[in-house]
Amino acid sequence: MPHSIARRTLAAAGGAALAAAAVLAAAYPRTEPPAPETAPAAALGGGDSILNMFEWTWNSIAAECEGPLADSGYTYVQTSPPNEHILGADATPGEEDAWYIHYQPVSYELESRLGTRAEYADMIAACEANGIGVIADVVINHMAAGSATETRYGWNGSEYRQFHYPDAGYDASDFHNTGSSYCEIDNYQDRAEVQNCHLVGLNDLDTSQADVRETIAAYLDDLTSLGVAGFRVDAAKHIAATDLAAIMSLVDGDPYIVQEVIGAAGEPITEAEYTGIGDVQEFSYSYDLKNHVNGSSEARHLTTMGTGWGYTSPAGVFTANHDTERGSLTMSYKHGQDYLLGEAFMLAHPFGTPASYTGYAFSNSHAGPPLNADGSVADVNCGADAFTCIHRSPYMSGMAGFRAATAGDAVVNTWGSGDALAFGRGDTGHVVINAGTSAITQTFTTSLPDGSYTDVISGSTVTVSGGAFTAAVAAKTALAIHAGGTGGGSGGTGSCVTVSAYVTGTSVGDEVYIVGSIPQLGDWTAIPSAHLSGATYPYWKGTVSVPAGTTFQYKYVIVRSNGSYTWESIGNRTATVPGTGCLVLNQTWNTA
């Protein structure tokens, strides 16, 4: 919950800032001793990767774990907050059913518009059966914004109002700065204000108190009892590090922990304060990744990313998350192939624990996911609804497999030129990323043993001989090979369609897609994973994951800047993916 994202306007709290930050300590002194020192939480391994499945229902995640994710390289999925939350109708007027209602807890009951407690437990079991752990996004800094006079009810019927959440076990004595000392955060240069005042009306829990700590720990224990393997702690910056450490010391087992702490120059609260608890999300990493892949700095510099760039360690890294994709500082699915290149680099490079992101298409910053008539979130139907399912791209699933295969190996044999870069991972893998607008052909030095390897992105064969391989890498594409096979997920042999389509008649803002009769091609709907890059206009290029042996019908479509479709005027084309290698399509618009 970044404080920098002002567009998150939440339901009014029914209070006003009545006390200045300078008198916070006197107005509400700490009543408990500082938290004891604790050992850092369990770290994930160098081959692990997380897929943040934002707003996916529990049933949909379970199905994905049993399907496409089962043979990918992803080792964990992250769920949206599972707690009971406010009703969509109680969001800020004009933003009904917004995504952020999940970040307004009413109780710690595991009943939400994403599914029931039983469905959450079944999802964990389904994912674990396929070797995939579950990490829960948890909201423990605050409770929902509530009216001071009106009692409202949450998704599961729990009543609440300002400083009153009986089903969570909280009353006014459990919160910071109530009554005449009420204050909201305004000055991020003031530590006490940031950690003791209320965040845009959200009621700030007094985590210095033993009973509050125990209540939160009981919620986390409930999740681990169902099999949750770790937690992403929302708004961790707004909880004193000593308080958060004390809470985690009460939690059973040794869960993985990654914390949302957004540092900013000159602010007193820093990421380093929280590294003794677990990983800390490194937002600067995602900002820099955008700048070098989709910005003014050259991509070749990315091979040195790490603590030398000023990053905190241990770090959780990401290309985008649910907050940042609605801003301008990071990339999102709307950046098309550049976003996929950023994900591919993050998964290939060893710094930090990566959390890939898959969500849904949106037209405004508060838009929620597709809903059923009763207000619950609809199960995902890839290619037929707003969910992008972009994680099925070999740039993500295949590269997660690459990460798993190269775990623990250092970066070696780096090469860079302009917006193109390459590096090896010891003697087990090698990746080439071309974020530029022109193709490159280069001979790369590698530590991989001589032999034939399958590119997990395209499925094509790459031959290593004498410690080198030569590759032609098109603009806005990547290549990745590793020892031991074809990699994870959809990047394997005979599981892709490589497209080069000559399409004219487009204008600035128009995009071109390959669409067709199968889910991977959107069932005749333009989806992000089947987007073609216009970097080499008038040739539009891309690679789509389609299983070997699949026969399908397809066409090319121009999606105009106003959202309308312009279709090819010919009949449907037909093709079959071969059993080995990629199906290669080199075609011209409107030509059979």
C-alpha positions in Angstrom: 0.0 0.0 0.0 2.4 2.7 -1.2 1.9 6.2 0.3 3.1 7.6 -3.0 0.0 6.3 -4.9 -2.5 9.0 -4.0 -5.1 7.6 -6.4 -6.1 5.1 -3.8 -9.0 7.1 -2.2 -10.7 5.0 0.3 -14.0 5.2 2.0 -14.2 8.2 4.3 -13.3 7.4 7.9 -15.6 10.0 9.5 -12.9 11.9 11.3 -10.5 14.9 11.0 -6.9 15.4 11.8 -7.1 17.1 15.2 -3.6 16.6 16.6 -0.3 17.7 15.2 2.5 15.2 14.6 4.7 17.0 17.1 2.5 15.9 20.0 1.8 12.3 18.9 4.1 10.7 21.4 2.6 12.6 24.3 -0.9 12.1 23.1 -0.5 8.3 22.9 2.6 6.9 24.6 3.8 3.4 24.0 2.4 1.0 26.6 4.6 -2.1 25.8 8.3 -2.6 25.8 10.2 -2.8 22.5 9.9 -6.0 20.6 12.6 -8.7 21.2 15.2 -9.3 18.5 14.2 -12.2 16.1 16.1 -14.2 13.5 15.2 -13.4 9.9 12.4 -15.5 8.4 12.9 -18.4 6.2 14.5 -17.3 2.8 13.4 -18.8 -0.5 16.1 -20.5 -2.6 17.9 -19.0 -5.5 15.7 -21.1 -7.9 12.4 -20.1 -6.4 10.0 -17.6 -8.0 6.6 -16.3 -7.0 3.7 -15.6 -9.2 1.4 -12.9 -7.8 -2.1 -13.9 -9.0 -3.9 -10.6 -8.3 -7.7 -10.9 -7.8 -7.7 -14.5 -9.0 -10.4 -16.6 -7.1 -9.2 -19.5 -5.0 -10.9 -21.9 -7.3 -9.2 -20.4 -10.3 -5.7 -20.5 -8.7 -6.3 -24.2 -7.8 -7.2 -25.0 -11.4 -4.1 -23.1 -12.7 -1.9 -25.0 -10.2 -3.3 -28.3 -11.6 -3.0 -27.1 -15.2 -0.5 -24.6 -16.8 1.4 -23.9 -13.6 2.1 -27.5 -12.8 4.8 -27.8 -15.4 6.1 -24.2 -15.1 9.1 -23.2 -13.1 7.1 -21.2 -10.6 7.4 -22.5 -7.1 5.0 -20.2 -5.2 1.8 -18.4 -6.0 0.7 -15.2 -4.0 -2.9 -14.7 -3.3 -4.8 -11.4 -2.7 -5.7 -10.8 0.9 -8.0 -13.6 2.1 -9.6 -11.7 5.0 -13.2 -10.5 5.2 -13.4 -7.0 3.7 -15.9 -4.2 3.2 -18.7 -4.5 0.6 -18.0 -3.1 -2.8 -20.9 -0.7 -2.4 -19.0 0.9 0.6 -16.0 1.9 -1.4 -15.4 5.5 -2.2 -18.5 6.9 -4.2 -17.8 6.4 -7.9 -15.4 3.6 -7.2 -17.8 0.9 -6.2 -16.4 -2.7 -6.3 -12.9 -1.3 -6.6 -9.9 -3.7 -6.2 -8.8 -2.0 -3.0 -11.7 -3.2 -0.9 -9.6 -6.3 -0.1 -7.2 -4.0 1.8 -9.9 -2.9 4.1 -10.3 -5.7 6.6 -13.5 -6.0 8.7 -12.5 -9.3 10.4 -9.9 -12.0 10.0 -12.5 -14.6 8.8 -11.4 -16.2 5.6 -14.5 -15.3 3.7 -14.2 -12.8 0.8 -15.5 -12.1 -2.6 -12.6 -14.3 -3.9 -13.9 -17.4 -2.2 -14.6 -19.3 1.1 -12.4 -20.7 3.8 -12.9 -24.2 2.5 -12.0 -23.1 -1.1 -8.9 -21.4 0.2 -7.8 -24.6 2.0 -8.6 -26.7 -1.2 -6.6 -24.3 -3.3 -3.5 -24.7 -1.0 -3.8 -28.5 -1.2 -4.2 -28.4 -5.0 -1.1 -26.2 -5.4 1.0 -28.2 -2.9 0.1 -31.4 -4.7 1.8 -29.9 -7.8 4.9 -28.6 -5.9 3.7 -25.0 -5.6 3.5 -23.2 -2.2 1.1 -20.5 -1.3 2.0 -17.0 0.0 -0.8 -14.8 1.3 -0.9 -11.0 1.0 -1.8 -10.0 4.6 -3.2 -6.6 5.8 -2.3 -6.2 9.5 -1.4 -2.5 9.9 -5.0 -1.3 9.9 -8.7 -2.1 9.7 -11.3 -0.8 7.3 -12.2 2.9 7.1 -15.5 3.2 9.0 -18.1 5.7 9.8 -18.0 7.1 13.3 -21.8 6.9 13.6 -23.1 4.3 11.1 -22.7 0.6 11.6 -21.9 -1.3 8.4 -21.4 -4.9 7.5 -18.6 -6.7 5.7 -18.7 -9.4 3.0 -19.4 -12.2 5.6 -21.8 -10.1 7.7 -19.4 -8.8 10.3 -20.4 -5.4 11.7 -18.0 -2.6 11.9 -17.7 1.2 12.3 -14.8 3.4 13.2 -12.6 1.8 15.8 -15.2 -1.0 16.3 -14.6 -4.4 14.8 -16.0 -7.0 17.2 -15.5 -10.0 15.0 -11.8 -9.2 14.8 -11.6 -8.7 18.5 -10.9 -4.9 18.4 -12.4 -1.9 20.1 -11.2 1.7 20.4 -8.5 0.8 22.9 -6.7 -1.2 20.2 -6.0 1.7 17.9 -3.6 4.6 17.7 -4.9 8.2 18.2 -8.6 8.0 18.7 -11.0 10.7 20.0 -9.5 14.2 20.3 -6.0 12.9 19.2 -7.2 11.6 15.9 -4.7 12.3 13.0 -4.1 11.2 9.5 -0.7 10.9 7.8 0.4 14.0 6.0 4.1 14.4 6.7 6.2 11.4 5.6 9.3 13.1 7.2 7.8 12.4 10.6 8.3 8.8 11.8 5.7 9.0 14.5 3.1 10.3 12.2 3.7 7.7 9.6 3.5 4.8 12.0 0.9 6.1 14.5 -1.6 8.1 12.5 -4.3 6.8 10.2 -3.6 6.1 6.5 -6.2 7.8 4.3 -8.9 7.0 6.9 -7.9 3.4 7.6 -7.9 2.8 11.3 -4.3 2.2 12.5 -3.8 -0.6 14.9 -1.6 0.0 18.0 0.8 -2.8 17.4 2.8 -1.9 20.4 0.1 -3.6 22.6 0.5 -7.2 23.5 -3.1 -8.1 22.8 -3.1 -6.6 19.4 0.1 -8.5 18.5 -1.5 -11.7 19.7 -4.6 -11.2 17.7 -2.6 -10.6 14.5 -0.4 -13.5 15.2 -3.4 -15.7 15.7 -4.7 -14.7 12.2 -1.3 -15.6 10.7 -1.3 -18.9 12.5 -4.7 -19.7 11.2 -3.3 -19.2 7.7 -0.3 -21.4 8.3 -2.5 -24.1 9.8 -4.1 -24.4 6.4 -0.7 -24.7 4.7 0.2 -21.1 3.8 4.0 -21.0 3.4 4.6 -17.3 3.7 3.3 -13.7 3.9 3.6 -10.5 1.9 3.0 -7.9 4.6 1.1 -4.9 3.2 1.9 -1.4 4.5 4.8 -2.8 6.6 6.4 0.7 6.6 3.5 1.9 8.7 4.2 -0.7 11.4 7.3 0.0 13.6 9.9 -2.6 12.8 10.2 -3.6 16.5 6.4 -4.2 16.5 6.4 -6.3 13.4 9.3 -8.4 14.6 7.4 -9.0 17.8 4.3 -10.1 15.9 6.3 -12.5 13.7 8.1 -14.0 16.8 4.6 -15.2 17.9 3.8 -16.9 14.7 4.3 -20.7 14.6 6.8 -22.3 12.2 9.2 -20.4 10.0 7.2 -18.8 7.2 8.7 -16.8 4.4 8.1 -13.0 4.8 8.4 -10.2 2.3 7.5 -6.7 3.4 6.1 -3.7 1.6 8.5 -0.9 2.7 8.8 2.0 0.2 11.8 4.0 0.9 12.2 7.6 -0.3 15.1 10.0 -0.1 15.2 12.0 3.2 12.5 9.9 4.9 13.4 8.6 8.4 11.9 5.1 7.9 14.2 2.9 5.7 14.1 -0.5 4.2 17.1 -1.6 6.2 15.2 -1.5 9.4 13.1 -4.4 8.3 15.7 -6.8 6.9 16.1 -8.6 10.2 12.5 -9.7 9.8 12.6 -11.0 6.2 12.8 -9.8 2.6 11.9 -6.2 1.8 10.3 -5.3 -1.5 12.7 -3.2 -3.5 10.6 -0.7 -5.4 13.7 1.0 -6.9 14.5 -2.2 -8.8 11.2 -2.0 -10.7 11.6 1.7 -11.4 15.1 1.0 -12.8 14.0 -1.9 -14.8 11.4 0.2 -16.6 14.0 3.0 -17.2 16.4 0.6 -18.8 13.9 -1.5 -20.8 11.3 1.0 -21.6 13.0 4.3 -20.8 15.9 6.5 -21.6 18.7 4.3 -20.2 20.3 1.5 -22.1 19.4 -2.1 -21.2 23.0 -3.3 -21.4 23.6 -1.9 -17.9 21.1 -4.3 -16.2 23.6 -7.1 -15.8 25.1 -5.3 -12.8 21.8 -4.8 -10.9 22.2 -5.5 -7.2 23.3 -3.9 -4.0 25.8 -1.8 -6.0 22.8 0.1 -7.3 21.8 1.0 -3.7 19.3 -1.8 -3.3 18.4 -3.3 0.1 19.2 -7.0 0.7 17.5 -9.4 1.2 15.1 -8.1 -1.4 11.9 -9.1 -3.0 11.9 -7.8 -6.6 9.2 -7.3 -9.1 8.5 -5.8 -12.5 5.0 -4.6 -11.5 2.5 -5.2 -8.7 -1.1 -4.3 -8.2 -0.2 -0.8 -6.9 2.5 0.2 -9.4 0.8 -1.0 -12.5 -1.8 1.7 -11.9 0.9 4.4 -11.9 3.6 5.5 -14.2 6.8 4.4 -12.4 6.9 0.8 -13.5 5.8 -1.2 -16.5 2.6 -3.1 -16.8 0.8 -5.4 -19.2 0.1 -2.3 -21.2 3.7 -2.1 -22.1 3.4 -5.3 -24.1 6.6 -6.9 -25.2 8.7 -4.6 -23.0 6.9 -5.8 -19.9 7.6 -9.4 -20.9 11.3 -8.6 -21.5 11.4 -7.1 -18.0 9.8 -10.2 -16.5 12.3 -12.4 -18.4 15.3 -10.5 -17.2 14.1 -10.5 -13.6 13.6 -14.3 -13.7 17.0 -14.8 -15.4 19.1 -12.6 -13.1 19.9 -13.9 -9.6 19.4 -10.7 -7.5 16.5 -10.9 -5.1 13.5 -13.2 -4.9 11.3 -12.4 -7.9 7.5 -12.0 -7.8 6.0 -12.1 -11.3 2.6 -10.5 -11.7 -0.5 -11.5 -13.5 -3.8 -9.6 -13.1 -6.5 -8.2 -15.3 -7.0 -5.4 -17.9 -8.3 -2.1 -16.6 -9.3 1.2 -18.0 -9.0 3.3 -14.8 -7.0 3.0 -11.6 -9.7 1.7 -9.3 -11.4 -0.7 -11.7 -12.1 -4.1 -10.1 -12.1 -7.5 -11.7 -15.0 -9.3 -13.5 -17.8 -10.0 -11.0 -20.7 -12.4 -10.7 -24.2 -11.1 -10.1 -23.8 -11.4 -6.3 -20.7 -9.3 -6.3 -18.2 -12.2 -6.0 -15.3 -12.2 -8.3 -15.9 -14.4 -11.4 -13.6 -17.4 -12.0 -10.9 -16.7 -14.5 -11.6 -17.6 -18.2 -8.4 -16.9 -20.0 -8.9 -15.3 -23.3 -12.6 -14.6 -22.7 -12.5 -12.1 -19.9 -10.4 -9.2 -18.6 -7.8 -11.4 -16.9 -4.6 -11.2 -19.0 -3.2 -14.7 -18.1 0.1 -13.2 -19.2 2.0 -15.6 -17.0 1.4 -18.3 -19.5 3.8 -16.6 -21.9 7.1 -18.4 -22.3 8.7 -15.1 -21.3 7.4 -15.9 -17.8 6.6 -19.6 -17.4 9.6 -20.6 -19.5 11.9 -18.2 -17.7 10.7 -19.4 -14.3 11.9 -22.8 -15.4 15.2 -21.2 -16.5 15.6 -19.7 -13.0 14.9 -23.1 -11.3 17.5 -24.8 -13.6 20.2 -22.2 -12.9 19.8 -21.8 -9.2 22.8 -20.8 -7.3 25.0 -20.1 -10.3 26.7 -16.7 -10.7 26.4 -14.3 -13.5 29.3 -14.9 -16.0 30.2 -14.0 -19.6 28.3 -10.7 -19.7 27.9 -8.9 -23.0 26.1 -5.7 -23.8 25.5 -3.3 -26.6 23.0 -0.5 -26.5 19.6 -2.0 -25.5 20.8 -5.6 -25.9 22.5 -7.7 -23.3 23.5 -11.3 -22.5 24.9 -13.2 -19.6 25.4 -16.8 -18.5 24.5 -18.4 -15.2 27.6 -20.5 -14.4 27.8 -23.5 -16.7 24.0 -24.2 -16.6 22.3 -21.4 -18.6 22.6 -18.4 -20.9 20.2 -15.7 -21.8 20.1 -13.0 -24.5 17.7 -10.1 -24.3 17.2 -7.6 -27.1 15.1 -4.6 -25.9 16.2 -2.6 -28.9 14.3 -1.8 -32.1 16.7 -3.6 -34.4 17.6 -7.3 -34.6 21.0 -8.4 -33.4 23.3 -11.2 -34.7 26.1 -12.1 -32.3 28.4 -14.9 -31.3 28.3 -15.2 -27.5 30.9 -16.8 -25.2 29.3 -19.3 -22.9 30.3 -21.7 -20.2 27.6 -24.2 -21.2 29.0 -27.5 -22.4 29.0 -28.2 -26.1 25.7 -29.6 -27.4 22.2 -28.7 -28.6 19.8 -26.7 -26.4 16.2 -25.7 -26.7 15.4 -22.0 -26.4 12.6 -21.8 -23.7 11.2 -18.7 -25.4 10.8 -19.8 -29.0 11.4 -23.6 -28.9 14.1 -23.3 -31.5 17.4 -25.2 -31.3 20.7 -23.4 -30.3 24.0 -25.2 -30.8 26.9 -24.6 -28.5 30.3 -25.5 -29.9 33.7 -24.6 -28.5 32.4 -22.5 -25.7 30.3 -20.2 -28.0 27.0 -20.0 -29.8 25.7 -17.7 -32.6 22.2 -16.3 -32.5 20.1 -13.9 -34.3 17.6 -12.3 -31.9 14.9 -10.1 -33.2 14.0 -6.7 -31.8 12.0 -6.9 -28.5 12.6 -10.6 -28.1 14.8 -12.9 -25.9 16.5 -16.2 -26.0 17.3 -18.5 -23.1 18.9 -21.9 -23.0 19.9 -24.1 -20.0 21.3 -27.5 -19.3 18.9 -30.3 -18.7 16.1 -29.8 -21.2 13.6 -27.3 -22.5 12.8 -25.4 -19.3 9.6 -24.9 -17.6 6.0 -24.4 -18.7 5.1 -23.3 -22.2 8.6 -22.6 -23.4 9.3 -26.2 -24.3 10.0 -27.9 -27.6 7.1 -27.8 -30.1 5.0 -25.6 -28.0 4.9 -22.2 -29.7 4.0 -20.1 -32.7 6.5 -17.6 -33.9 4.9 -14.8 -36.0 6.2 -12.2 -38.4 3.2 -10.5 -40.1 3.5 -7.7 -42.7 0.7 -5.4 -41.7 0.2 -1.8 -43.0 -2.7 0.6 -42.5 -2.1 1.2 -38.8 -2.0 4.5 -37.1 -0.2 5.8 -34.0 -1.8 4.0 -31.0 -3.0 1.0 -33.0 -1.8 -2.5 -32.1 -1.8 -5.8 -33.9 -2.7 -9.3 -32.4 -3.0 -12.8 -33.7 -6.3 -14.2 -32.5 -7.9 -17.6 -33.1 -10.0 -20.5 -32.0 -8.0 -21.6 -29.0 -7.6 -20.0 -25.5 -3.9 -19.2 -26.2 -5.2 -16.9 -29.0 -8.0 -15.5 -27.0 -10.8 -17.5 -28.5 -11.0 -14.7 -31.1 -10.4 -12.0 -28.6 -7.2 -9.9 -28.5 -5.2 -10.8 -25.4 -1.8 -9.5 -24.2 0.0 -12.8 -24.6 -0.9 -12.8 -28.3 0.2 -9.2 -28.9 2.6 -8.6 -31.8 5.3 -6.0 -31.4 5.5 -3.2 -34.0 9.1 -2.4 -33.3 10.1 -3.4 -36.8 7.1 -1.9 -38.5 5.6 -2.8 -40.9 6.5 -6.3 -39.7 4.7 -7.2 -36.5 6.3 -9.9 -34.5 5.8 -12.1 -31.5 5.8 -15.6 -30.0 2.8 -17.3 -28.5 2.7 -20.4 -26.4 0.6 -23.1 -28.0 1.0 -26.9 -27.2 2.6 -29.2 -29.7 0.2 -30.9 -32.1 -2.5 -28.2 -31.7 -4.5 -27.5 -34.8 -6.3 -24.1 -34.8 -7.9 -21.4 -36.9 -6.6 -17.8 -36.7 -6.5 -14.3 -38.2 -4.7 -11.1 -37.6 -6.6 -8.1 -36.1 -5.7 -4.5 -35.7 -7.0 -3.1 -32.4 -7.5 0.6 -33.0 -6.6 3.2 -30.4 -10.3 3.6 -29.7 -10.6 -0.1 -28.9 -12.4 -1.1 -32.1 -11.3 -4.1 -34.2 -10.3 -4.2 -37.8 -10.3 -7.8 -39.1 -8.6 -9.4 -42.1 -11.2 -9.7 -44.9 -10.2 -13.2 -45.9 -11.5 -16.4 -44.3 -10.0 -18.0 -41.3 -6.4 -19.3 -41.6 -5.6 -22.8 -40.3 -2.3 -24.2 -38.9 -0.9 -27.0 -36.8 2.0 -26.7 -34.3 4.6 -29.4 -35.0 5.7 -32.0 -32.6 9.2 -30.5 -32.4 10.3 -27.0 -32.9 8.1 -23.9 -33.4 5.5 -23.2 -36.0 6.8 -20.2 -37.9 4.3 -17.9 -39.6 5.6 -15.3 -42.1 2.5 -13.8 -43.6 1.0 -10.6 -45.1 -2.2 -9.0 -44.0 -5.3 -10.1 -46.1 -3.3 -12.7 -48.1 -4.1 -16.4 -47.9 
